[in-house]
Amino acid sequence: MASHVEEYPGYKTAIQQQPGIGPKSAINQALNIPEILEMVLVEMDMRTLLTCTQRVCRAWLNLIKASPSIQKALFFTPIKESEWGVGKKDA
């Protein structure tokens, strides 16, 4: 999987700005990878995503704002018909 950190402006910067994130446990290392964090966040319910996760740190907030899949899950950006799986069917 290719790194998409450049797609999320401010994500890497926010992570680096936090001194003493804690021990480099597996969970900290995993959540510092934007692609993995995005997969986790997109599965959360809308209320938690809107109210809680954005307050965890700037990096998470930046990822939520910049991620197309999270924005679609929150209905902030339109979802194309092809992504819904509806549309014209071949006869």
C-alpha positions in Angstrom: 0.0 0.0 0.0 1.5 3.3 -1.0 1.7 6.1 1.6 -0.9 8.8 1.1 0.4 11.2 3.8 0.8 14.0 1.3 -2.9 13.7 0.6 -3.7 14.8 4.2 -2.1 18.2 4.7 -1.1 18.9 8.2 -1.3 15.3 9.4 2.4 14.6 9.6 3.1 18.1 10.9 0.6 17.7 13.8 2.1 14.3 14.8 5.6 15.8 14.9 4.4 18.8 17.0 3.3 16.6 19.8 6.2 16.0 22.2 6.1 12.8 24.2 3.3 10.9 22.5 4.1 8.1 24.8 5.8 4.8 24.5 6.1 3.6 21.0 3.5 0.9 21.5 2.0 -1.0 18.6 -1.3 1.0 18.9 0.6 4.3 18.9 2.6 3.3 15.9 -0.5 2.0 14.0 -2.6 5.1 14.6 0.3 7.3 13.5 -0.2 5.8 10.0 -2.9 7.9 8.3 -4.2 5.0 6.1 -4.8 2.8 9.1 -6.3 5.5 11.2 -8.6 6.4 8.3 -9.8 2.8 8.1 -10.6 2.8 11.8 -12.3 6.2 11.8 -14.5 5.5 8.8 -16.0 2.5 10.6 -17.1 4.6 13.6 -20.6 5.8 14.1 -21.3 9.4 12.8 -22.0 10.8 16.3 -18.6 9.7 17.7 -16.8 10.8 14.6 -18.4 14.3 14.8 -18.1 14.9 18.5 -15.3 12.9 20.0 -12.6 11.9 17.5 -12.0 15.4 16.3 -10.9 16.5 19.8 -8.3 13.8 20.2 -5.5 15.7 18.5 -4.9 18.1 15.5 -3.6 15.2 13.4 -6.9 13.3 13.7 -8.9 16.5 13.0 -6.8 17.2 9.9 -7.3 13.7 8.7 -11.0 13.8 9.2 -11.2 17.1 7.3 -9.0 15.9 4.4 -10.1 12.3 4.0 -12.5 11.8 1.1 -13.9 8.6 2.5 -14.5 10.0 6.0 -16.1 13.1 4.4 -18.5 10.8 2.4 -19.3 8.8 5.5 -20.3 12.0 7.2 -22.3 13.1 4.2 -20.2 16.2 3.8 -19.3 15.4 0.2 -21.6 13.8 -2.3 -21.4 10.1 -3.1 -21.5 9.2 -6.8 -24.1 6.7 -8.1 -21.3 4.3 -9.1 -20.2 4.2 -5.4 -23.7 3.4 -4.2 -23.9 0.4 -6.6 -27.1 1.8 -8.2 -27.6 2.9 -11.7 -28.3 1.5 -15.1 -28.1 -2.3 -15.4 -27.2 -4.1 -18.5 -30.2 -6.1 -19.9 
